[in-house]
Amino acid sequence: MPAEEQEPLDLTPPRMFRFVYAVVGAVLGWLFQLRWEHADRVPAGGPVVVVSNHVSMADPPILGLGLPWRRSIRFMAKEELFGAGPVGWFVRTVNAFPVKRGAADRSAIRMALAILKAGGVVGVFPEGTRIREGEVGEVHQGAAFIANMGSATIVPAGVSGTDRLWPSVRRPSFAKVTVVFGEPILPASVADLPRGERAAELTKALMSGVVAAKAEADAIQREREGRT
């Protein structure tokens, strides 16, 4: 059946996801005093791509817990995580889907577009992998490409505090964690540009949004920790 004739995905989270969401949310919320700012900037309906900085394996679930479970984020995750064992089980349970790194993964792109077509939320880390705090990784245009193709609102996000969580450090601490959702970006803002330039311009805009959201999250984090 041609892709355009396929039935939209059923994005209703399974019962196991709801259970994991509730348990993980309660545990992480208590341990790390999670705080989410401006979660209302994520549209309540319609296709959305959430993009964020990434320094810890804790980032995806912490970001996702900032939204209602019915609006759960489906993250692109490197295919190596989908093996056997507790990590593979957890990644599949939270509705992530695999992507091959280092090349354009057509199957991952098709899945992301199918989620957006069904009005869902896709999570992408534009730098492609975890980056040490204070460093900047190579930025890929995949998030902008997917958002443009899927006519999705882009919501940048900044996460602060997870650099002190496993596996970023040998001795993780129960640090406070702050997440800030930034101002939404619409693909329509680059509609007048030549097709070949749209992804690059959207990438610049979304990375500026991530930087701004991260700066705000850092400022809130310093205030929460009593630092100046």
Backbone as JSON, one array per atom type, in Angstrom:
{
  "sequence": "MPAEEQEPLDLTPPRMFRFVYAVVGAVLGWLFQLRWEHADRVPAGGPVVVVSNHVSMADPPILGLGLPWRRSIRFMAKEELFGAGPVGWFVRTVNAFPVKRGAADRSAIRMALAILKAGGVVGVFPEGTRIREGEVGEVHQGAAFIANMGSATIVPAGVSGTDRLWPSVRRPSFAKVTVVFGEPILPASVADLPRGERAAELTKALMSGVVAAKAEADAIQREREGRT",
  "N": [[0.85, -1.2, 0.0], [0.65, 2.21, -0.9], [2.51, 4.84, 0.77], [1.04, 7.19, 1.15], [-1.54, 6.28, 1.38], [-1.82, 4.85, 3.64], [-3.21, 3.97, 6.81], [-3.52, 6.35, 9.46], [-1.18, 6.37, 12.2], [-1.93, 4.81, 15.33], [-1.73, 6.59, 18.1], [-2.26, 6.19, 20.75], [-1.02, 5.7, 23.91], [0.25, 2.57, 25.18], [-0.9, 0.49, 27.95], [1.26, -0.3, 29.55], [3.06, 1.74, 29.08], [1.78, 3.87, 30.32], [1.9, 3.05, 32.97], [4.72, 2.92, 33.39], [5.28, 5.6, 32.89], [3.95, 6.86, 35.03], [5.26, 5.73, 37.29], [8.04, 6.22, 36.81], [7.91, 8.97, 36.58], [7.11, 9.74, 39.17], [9.27, 8.79, 40.72], [11.61, 10.01, 39.58], [10.82, 12.67, 39.76], [10.76, 13.04, 42.53], [13.41, 12.4, 43.32], [15.04, 14.22, 41.9], [13.84, 16.67, 42.06], [12.31, 17.74, 39.9], [11.62, 20.32, 37.57], [9.56, 21.98, 35.35], [9.35, 24.48, 32.94], [7.16, 26.6, 31.13], [5.74, 24.61, 29.72], [3.35, 24.79, 28.49], [3.85, 25.89, 26.06], [4.15, 23.93, 24.24], [2.15, 22.82, 21.71], [-1.22, 21.76, 22.27], [-2.35, 20.03, 20.53], [-1.92, 18.51, 17.24], [0.9, 18.2, 14.91], [4.19, 18.1, 16.27], [7.63, 18.89, 16.73], [10.0, 18.38, 19.1], [12.99, 19.77, 20.13], [16.21, 19.53, 21.64], [19.0, 20.26, 23.87], [21.53, 17.84, 24.84], [22.89, 15.93, 27.26], [22.83, 13.77, 28.94], [21.66, 10.39, 29.51], [19.37, 10.56, 30.88], [17.95, 12.66, 29.89], [15.88, 12.28, 27.78], [13.58, 10.86, 29.1], [13.07, 12.76, 31.15], [12.46, 15.1, 29.75], [10.17, 14.18, 28.4], [8.42, 13.71, 30.53], [7.52, 16.18, 31.14], [5.25, 16.7, 29.78], [1.71, 15.9, 29.3], [0.73, 12.41, 29.6], [-0.8, 11.54, 27.47], [0.14, 13.09, 25.47], [2.6, 12.23, 24.78], [6.12, 12.26, 24.08], [7.78, 10.93, 21.31], [10.8, 9.71, 20.97], [13.57, 9.81, 18.72], [16.0, 7.36, 18.82], [19.3, 6.04, 19.06], [20.0, 3.08, 17.26], [21.49, 1.15, 18.57], [20.64, 1.04, 21.17], [18.45, -0.57, 21.31], [18.73, -3.23, 21.93], [18.91, -6.42, 23.7], [18.09, -6.79, 27.21], [17.71, -4.58, 30.14], [17.92, -1.87, 29.32], [17.22, -1.86, 26.58], [14.6, -2.85, 26.83], [13.42, -0.75, 28.29], [13.71, 1.45, 26.54], [12.1, 0.67, 24.39], [9.66, 0.5, 25.69], [9.01, 3.14, 26.35], [8.23, 4.12, 23.97], [10.13, 4.95, 22.07], [11.86, 5.14, 18.89], [14.03, 3.49, 16.56], [17.05, 4.85, 15.08], [19.52, 4.98, 12.58], [22.77, 6.03, 13.0], [24.96, 8.41, 11.39], [24.2, 8.3, 8.77], [21.6, 9.01, 6.37], [18.65, 7.84, 7.52], [16.17, 6.28, 6.13], [13.96, 4.76, 6.95], [13.6, 5.59, 9.6], [13.01, 8.25, 9.18], [10.6, 7.98, 7.77], [9.01, 6.86, 9.8], [9.02, 8.97, 11.69], [7.68, 10.95, 10.21], [5.22, 9.68, 9.89], [4.3, 9.65, 12.52], [4.04, 12.4, 12.95], [2.11, 12.97, 11.01], [-0.06, 11.76, 12.17], [-0.55, 13.55, 14.11], [1.18, 13.6, 16.26], [3.98, 13.86, 18.64], [7.36, 14.3, 18.08], [10.59, 13.67, 19.29], [13.81, 15.06, 19.05], [17.35, 15.16, 19.15], [19.31, 17.57, 18.05], [22.11, 17.59, 17.91], [22.75, 14.99, 17.76], [23.98, 13.16, 19.55], [25.05, 12.51, 22.97], [26.48, 15.34, 24.55], [29.25, 16.8, 26.17], [28.78, 18.97, 28.95], [28.79, 22.4, 28.22], [30.09, 22.13, 25.83], [29.78, 22.09, 22.23], [28.21, 20.18, 19.84], [28.38, 18.65, 16.52], [25.89, 19.91, 14.48], [22.99, 18.55, 13.13], [20.74, 18.59, 10.3], [18.45, 17.14, 10.37], [16.19, 17.32, 12.14], [15.0, 19.76, 11.42], [14.43, 19.22, 8.74], [12.57, 17.09, 8.97], [10.53, 18.38, 10.42], [9.77, 20.37, 8.61], [8.91, 18.82, 6.41], [6.82, 17.49, 7.65], [5.1, 19.52, 8.31], [5.22, 20.56, 10.92], [5.09, 22.13, 14.13], [7.95, 23.47, 15.68], [9.42, 23.04, 18.78], [11.8, 24.33, 20.75], [13.96, 23.23, 23.42], [15.52, 23.48, 26.64], [17.67, 21.8, 28.83], [18.79, 21.62, 32.13], [21.09, 20.58, 34.56], [21.17, 17.81, 34.33], [23.69, 17.03, 33.66], [25.01, 16.16, 35.84], [24.11, 13.69, 36.37], [23.96, 10.09, 36.05], [24.87, 8.63, 32.83], [26.81, 10.59, 32.85], [28.59, 11.32, 34.79], [30.88, 9.77, 37.16], [30.1, 9.48, 39.78], [27.01, 9.9, 40.39], [24.81, 12.55, 41.41], [22.03, 13.61, 43.43], [20.9, 15.84, 41.98], [19.13, 18.92, 41.47], [16.91, 19.38, 38.71], [16.15, 21.26, 35.85], [13.89, 22.12, 33.29], [13.28, 23.97, 30.41], [10.91, 24.98, 28.1], [11.05, 26.44, 24.96], [10.18, 29.28, 22.83], [7.8, 28.54, 20.31], [8.52, 27.53, 16.91], [7.6, 28.04, 13.6], [7.44, 26.17, 10.59], [6.41, 27.55, 8.47], [7.58, 30.0, 8.57], [9.79, 29.99, 6.97], [8.86, 29.56, 4.49], [8.94, 31.12, 2.21], [11.48, 30.95, 1.27], [13.92, 29.47, -1.01], [13.52, 25.97, -1.69], [15.79, 24.39, -1.1], [17.08, 25.83, 0.87], [15.59, 25.92, 3.15], [15.73, 23.99, 5.27], [18.25, 24.53, 6.37], [17.96, 27.16, 7.33], [15.86, 26.82, 9.16], [17.18, 25.14, 10.92], [19.12, 26.86, 11.99], [17.4, 28.62, 13.33], [16.11, 26.91, 15.19], [18.25, 26.0, 16.72], [19.13, 28.38, 17.84], [16.93, 28.82, 19.42], [17.14, 26.65, 21.19], [19.53, 27.29, 22.5], [18.74, 29.66, 23.79], [16.68, 28.7, 25.45], [18.13, 26.92, 27.02], [19.85, 28.71, 28.33], [18.01, 30.11, 29.88], [17.08, 28.0, 31.47], [19.43, 27.38, 32.84], [19.78, 29.73, 34.33], [17.55, 29.66, 36.03], [18.18, 27.33, 37.33], [20.53, 28.03, 38.73], [19.46, 29.87, 40.51], [17.74, 28.2, 41.99], [19.57, 26.6, 43.25], [20.89, 28.35, 44.82], [23.01, 29.73, 43.79], [25.0, 32.36, 42.28]],
  "CA": [[0.0, 0.0, 0.0], [1.46, 3.42, -0.92], [2.57, 5.5, 2.07], [0.01, 8.2, 1.32], [-2.84, 5.66, 1.59], [-1.8, 4.11, 4.89], [-3.99, 4.51, 7.91], [-2.69, 7.06, 10.43], [-0.78, 5.6, 13.37], [-2.67, 4.95, 16.57], [-0.76, 7.1, 19.05], [-2.68, 5.97, 22.12], [0.03, 4.96, 24.62], [-0.19, 1.32, 25.8], [-1.03, 0.53, 29.41], [2.57, -0.38, 30.17], [3.66, 3.07, 29.03], [1.15, 4.7, 31.35], [2.45, 2.61, 34.26], [6.1, 3.38, 33.46], [5.23, 7.06, 32.97], [3.57, 7.25, 36.39], [6.28, 5.31, 38.24], [9.27, 6.97, 36.54], [7.64, 10.37, 36.9], [7.11, 9.91, 40.62], [10.61, 8.55, 41.25], [12.52, 11.06, 39.14], [10.36, 13.94, 40.31], [11.16, 13.11, 43.94], [14.87, 12.38, 43.46], [15.73, 15.35, 41.28], [13.04, 17.9, 42.17], [12.14, 18.19, 38.52], [10.82, 21.53, 37.35], [9.37, 22.29, 33.93], [8.86, 25.84, 32.7], [6.55, 26.92, 29.84], [5.3, 23.41, 29.0], [2.18, 25.16, 27.7], [4.28, 26.3, 24.73], [3.99, 22.77, 23.36], [0.74, 22.8, 21.32], [-2.01, 20.66, 22.84], [-2.71, 19.12, 19.45], [-1.2, 18.73, 15.99], [2.27, 17.7, 14.85], [5.22, 18.9, 16.96], [8.97, 18.35, 16.89], [10.7, 18.97, 20.24], [14.45, 19.64, 19.97], [16.82, 19.89, 22.92], [20.38, 19.88, 24.16], [21.56, 16.44, 25.3], [24.13, 15.61, 27.98], [22.65, 12.59, 29.78], [20.62, 9.46, 29.12], [18.16, 10.93, 31.61], [17.27, 13.77, 29.21], [14.61, 11.94, 27.12], [12.42, 10.7, 29.99], [12.78, 13.98, 31.89], [11.73, 15.96, 28.82], [8.85, 13.62, 28.15], [7.56, 13.83, 31.71], [7.0, 17.54, 31.22], [3.99, 16.78, 29.03], [0.75, 14.86, 29.69], [1.07, 11.14, 28.98], [-1.5, 11.43, 26.18], [0.89, 13.91, 24.52], [3.95, 11.73, 25.0], [7.12, 12.48, 23.03], [8.41, 9.71, 20.78], [12.15, 10.12, 20.63], [14.49, 9.05, 17.9], [17.09, 6.87, 19.65], [20.24, 5.26, 18.27], [19.53, 1.71, 17.19], [22.25, 0.3, 19.48], [19.96, 0.96, 22.46], [17.27, -1.42, 21.22], [19.11, -4.62, 22.1], [18.33, -7.11, 24.84], [18.44, -6.22, 28.51], [16.81, -3.57, 30.69], [17.94, -0.62, 28.55], [16.4, -2.09, 25.4], [13.2, -2.93, 27.25], [12.94, 0.57, 28.68], [13.63, 2.3, 25.36], [10.91, 0.27, 23.63], [8.46, 0.77, 26.5], [8.68, 4.56, 26.32], [7.8, 4.47, 22.6], [11.18, 5.48, 21.19], [12.04, 4.36, 17.67], [15.47, 3.49, 16.24], [17.61, 5.58, 13.95], [20.91, 4.66, 12.32], [23.57, 7.24, 13.0], [26.0, 8.51, 10.38], [23.64, 8.29, 7.41], [20.17, 9.29, 6.31], [17.9, 6.62, 7.78], [14.86, 6.5, 5.52], [12.89, 4.15, 7.75], [13.37, 6.45, 10.75], [12.33, 9.45, 8.67], [9.21, 7.6, 7.49], [8.31, 6.72, 11.07], [8.81, 10.3, 12.25], [6.63, 11.63, 9.44], [3.95, 9.03, 10.19], [3.89, 10.15, 13.83], [3.58, 13.78, 12.77], [0.86, 12.93, 10.24], [-1.11, 11.39, 13.1], [-0.69, 14.62, 15.09], [1.98, 13.28, 17.43], [5.15, 14.65, 19.03], [8.63, 13.62, 17.86], [11.71, 14.29, 19.98], [15.08, 14.92, 18.34], [18.5, 15.9, 19.65], [19.97, 17.99, 16.8], [23.54, 17.29, 17.92], [22.88, 13.58, 17.4], [24.5, 12.31, 20.62], [25.29, 13.26, 24.2], [27.6, 16.28, 24.48], [29.66, 17.29, 27.49], [28.27, 20.31, 29.3], [29.66, 23.49, 27.8], [30.59, 21.88, 24.49], [28.79, 22.11, 21.15], [28.48, 19.12, 18.87], [28.0, 18.9, 15.14], [24.44, 20.02, 14.39], [22.42, 17.95, 11.93], [19.53, 19.26, 9.83], [17.35, 16.19, 10.32], [15.0, 17.8, 12.84], [14.37, 20.79, 10.58], [13.9, 18.55, 7.55], [11.36, 16.36, 9.36], [9.49, 19.35, 10.79], [9.31, 21.01, 7.39], [8.15, 17.83, 5.64], [5.61, 17.12, 8.38], [4.35, 20.73, 8.67], [5.13, 20.49, 12.37], [5.64, 23.19, 14.97], [9.18, 23.12, 16.36], [9.53, 23.62, 20.12], [13.13, 24.11, 21.33], [13.95, 23.04, 24.87], [16.82, 23.48, 27.31], [17.7, 21.0, 30.06], [19.91, 22.0, 33.0], [21.24, 19.78, 35.77], [21.36, 16.38, 34.08], [25.11, 16.73, 33.47], [25.51, 15.54, 37.07], [23.44, 12.4, 36.51], [24.54, 8.96, 35.3], [26.25, 8.23, 32.93], [27.69, 11.72, 32.57], [29.62, 11.39, 35.84], [31.08, 8.49, 37.82], [29.33, 9.47, 41.01], [25.85, 10.77, 40.18], [24.23, 13.19, 42.57], [20.6, 13.87, 43.31], [20.85, 17.26, 41.68], [17.89, 19.47, 40.91], [16.91, 19.44, 37.24], [15.21, 22.24, 35.31], [13.64, 22.07, 31.85], [12.56, 25.13, 29.87], [10.45, 24.89, 26.73], [11.19, 27.75, 24.35], [9.14, 29.79, 21.94], [7.6, 27.69, 19.13], [8.98, 27.99, 15.6], [6.75, 27.46, 12.56], [8.08, 26.01, 9.28], [5.89, 28.56, 7.55], [8.44, 31.17, 8.63], [10.81, 29.91, 5.91], [8.16, 29.09, 3.29], [9.27, 31.95, 1.05], [12.85, 30.67, 0.85], [14.06, 28.33, -1.92], [13.38, 24.69, -0.99], [17.08, 23.9, -0.63], [17.6, 26.64, 1.98], [14.66, 25.94, 4.28], [16.21, 23.19, 6.4], [19.38, 25.22, 6.99], [17.45, 28.32, 8.08], [15.13, 26.3, 10.32], [18.16, 24.62, 11.86], [19.66, 28.02, 12.7], [16.38, 29.14, 14.23], [15.84, 26.0, 16.3], [19.41, 25.97, 17.61], [19.07, 29.63, 18.62], [15.9, 28.59, 20.43], [17.68, 25.73, 22.2], [20.51, 28.05, 23.28], [18.0, 30.59, 24.65], [15.98, 27.91, 26.46], [19.15, 26.4, 27.94], [20.31, 29.82, 29.16], [16.96, 30.37, 30.88], [17.09, 26.88, 32.41], [20.62, 27.54, 33.68], [19.53, 30.82, 35.26], [16.62, 29.14, 37.04], [18.92, 26.32, 38.1], [21.41, 28.74, 39.66], [18.61, 30.44, 41.57], [17.25, 27.1, 42.82], [20.71, 26.06, 44.0], [21.47, 29.41, 45.62], [24.25, 30.23, 43.19], [24.83, 33.64, 41.59]],
  "C": [[0.88, 1.24, 0.0], [1.38, 4.14, 0.41], [1.44, 6.49, 2.27], [-1.37, 7.62, 1.59], [-2.9, 4.9, 2.9], [-2.66, 4.8, 5.94], [-3.06, 5.25, 8.88], [-2.34, 6.16, 11.61], [-1.74, 5.85, 14.54], [-1.66, 5.36, 17.64], [-1.19, 6.94, 20.5], [-1.64, 5.15, 22.86], [-0.51, 3.67, 25.23], [-0.23, 1.43, 27.31], [0.33, 0.49, 30.1], [3.25, 0.97, 30.17], [3.08, 3.95, 30.13], [1.71, 4.34, 32.74], [3.88, 3.12, 34.43], [6.15, 4.89, 33.63], [4.95, 7.51, 34.41], [4.68, 6.93, 37.39], [7.56, 6.12, 38.07], [9.09, 8.44, 36.9], [7.71, 10.63, 38.39], [8.52, 9.79, 41.2], [11.56, 9.69, 40.87], [12.12, 12.42, 39.71], [10.79, 14.13, 41.74], [12.67, 13.22, 44.08], [15.52, 13.68, 43.01], [14.95, 16.66, 41.32], [12.84, 18.53, 40.79], [11.24, 19.42, 38.44], [10.78, 21.82, 35.86], [8.77, 23.69, 33.8], [8.31, 25.95, 31.27], [6.16, 25.67, 29.05], [4.07, 23.71, 28.15], [2.55, 25.68, 26.31], [4.25, 25.15, 23.73], [2.5, 22.69, 22.99], [0.01, 21.57, 21.85], [-2.44, 19.65, 21.79], [-1.92, 19.45, 18.19], [0.24, 18.29, 16.06], [3.28, 18.66, 15.47], [6.54, 18.15, 16.92], [9.64, 19.1, 18.04], [12.19, 18.71, 20.05], [15.11, 20.16, 21.24], [18.31, 19.62, 22.92], [20.37, 18.5, 24.8], [22.9, 16.14, 25.96], [24.03, 14.34, 28.78], [21.57, 11.69, 29.22], [19.31, 9.75, 29.84], [17.35, 12.0, 30.88], [15.93, 13.37, 28.57], [13.44, 11.74, 28.08], [12.06, 11.96, 30.76], [12.04, 14.98, 31.0], [10.3, 15.48, 28.63], [7.89, 13.77, 29.3], [7.0, 15.23, 31.89], [5.68, 17.73, 30.52], [3.03, 15.71, 29.52], [1.05, 13.56, 28.96], [0.36, 10.94, 27.65], [-0.78, 12.21, 25.08], [2.35, 13.49, 24.57], [4.86, 11.95, 23.79], [7.69, 11.13, 22.6], [9.77, 10.09, 20.23], [12.78, 9.2, 19.6], [15.65, 8.63, 18.81], [18.0, 5.99, 18.8], [19.89, 3.78, 18.37], [20.26, 0.78, 18.14], [21.55, 0.12, 20.83], [18.83, -0.06, 22.47], [17.61, -2.92, 21.33], [18.39, -5.26, 23.28], [18.74, -6.4, 26.14], [17.5, -5.11, 28.93], [16.78, -2.27, 29.9], [17.06, -0.75, 27.31], [14.93, -2.15, 25.73], [12.64, -1.54, 27.56], [12.75, 1.47, 27.47], [12.39, 1.95, 24.54], [9.64, 0.63, 24.37], [8.05, 2.22, 26.43], [8.46, 5.07, 24.89], [8.85, 5.17, 21.76], [11.23, 4.63, 19.92], [13.47, 4.54, 17.18], [15.84, 4.32, 15.04], [19.08, 5.19, 13.81], [21.69, 5.96, 12.24], [24.59, 7.21, 11.87], [25.5, 8.5, 8.96], [22.16, 8.61, 7.49], [19.4, 7.98, 6.45], [16.47, 6.82, 7.29], [13.72, 5.92, 6.35], [12.57, 5.0, 8.97], [12.64, 7.72, 10.33], [10.87, 9.15, 8.39], [8.41, 7.46, 8.78], [8.03, 8.07, 11.69], [7.69, 11.04, 11.53], [5.26, 11.0, 9.68], [3.41, 9.49, 11.54], [3.35, 11.56, 13.71], [2.26, 13.84, 12.01], [-0.31, 12.6, 11.15], [-1.3, 12.44, 14.2], [0.11, 14.41, 16.35], [3.17, 14.2, 17.64], [6.4, 13.79, 18.85], [9.73, 14.39, 18.58], [13.01, 14.01, 19.27], [16.15, 15.74, 19.07], [19.34, 16.29, 18.45], [21.46, 17.69, 16.74], [23.82, 15.8, 17.74], [23.36, 12.66, 18.5], [24.69, 13.15, 21.87], [26.55, 14.11, 24.05], [27.96, 16.72, 25.88], [29.14, 18.71, 27.72], [29.28, 21.37, 28.9], [30.23, 23.32, 26.41], [29.44, 21.96, 23.49], [29.16, 21.03, 20.15], [28.11, 19.55, 17.46], [26.48, 18.86, 15.03], [23.96, 19.45, 13.06], [21.1, 18.63, 11.58], [18.32, 18.35, 9.82], [16.08, 16.68, 10.96], [14.25, 18.82, 12.01], [13.74, 20.18, 9.34], [12.58, 17.84, 7.87], [10.22, 17.31, 9.69], [8.9, 20.01, 9.55], [8.44, 20.06, 6.57], [6.82, 17.5, 6.32], [4.76, 18.3, 8.79], [4.14, 20.82, 10.17], [5.7, 21.74, 13.04], [6.9, 22.66, 15.66], [9.19, 23.81, 17.72], [10.93, 23.32, 20.65], [13.02, 23.96, 22.84], [15.38, 23.07, 25.4], [16.73, 22.72, 28.61], [18.94, 21.37, 30.85], [19.93, 21.12, 34.24], [21.53, 18.32, 35.52], [22.81, 16.02, 33.81], [25.72, 16.09, 34.71], [24.86, 14.19, 37.35], [24.17, 11.35, 35.69], [24.02, 8.98, 33.87], [27.23, 9.36, 32.66], [28.81, 11.83, 33.6], [29.74, 10.03, 36.51], [30.25, 8.37, 39.09], [28.14, 10.41, 40.86], [25.33, 11.34, 41.49], [22.74, 13.36, 42.35], [20.4, 15.36, 43.11], [19.45, 17.67, 41.24], [18.03, 19.53, 39.39], [15.81, 20.39, 36.79], [15.12, 22.09, 33.8], [12.84, 23.3, 31.45], [12.18, 24.84, 28.42], [10.43, 26.29, 26.13], [10.03, 28.13, 23.45], [9.03, 28.91, 20.69], [8.08, 28.36, 17.84], [8.14, 27.28, 14.54], [7.52, 27.33, 11.25], [7.62, 27.03, 8.27], [6.77, 29.81, 7.53], [9.53, 31.16, 7.57], [10.19, 29.51, 4.57], [8.54, 29.88, 2.05], [10.69, 31.71, 0.54], [12.88, 29.54, -0.18], [14.06, 27.02, -1.12], [14.7, 24.22, -0.38], [17.64, 24.66, 0.55], [16.75, 26.54, 3.25], [15.19, 25.18, 5.49], [17.35, 23.9, 7.13], [18.91, 26.39, 7.84], [16.67, 27.88, 9.31], [16.08, 25.77, 11.38], [18.79, 25.76, 12.66], [18.66, 28.53, 13.73], [16.16, 28.22, 15.43], [17.03, 25.92, 17.26], [19.51, 27.25, 18.44], [18.04, 29.49, 19.73], [16.38, 27.69, 21.55], [18.67, 26.47, 23.11], [19.8, 28.99, 24.26], [17.29, 29.84, 25.78], [16.96, 27.36, 27.49], [19.66, 27.5, 28.87], [19.29, 30.14, 30.25], [16.92, 29.25, 31.92], [18.27, 26.98, 33.36], [20.4, 28.63, 34.73], [18.59, 30.38, 36.39], [17.33, 28.15, 37.94], [19.83, 26.98, 39.13], [20.61, 29.32, 40.82], [18.12, 29.35, 42.53], [18.34, 26.55, 43.73], [21.39, 27.11, 44.86], [22.78, 29.91, 45.12], [23.97, 31.52, 42.47], [25.47, 33.57, 40.23]]
}
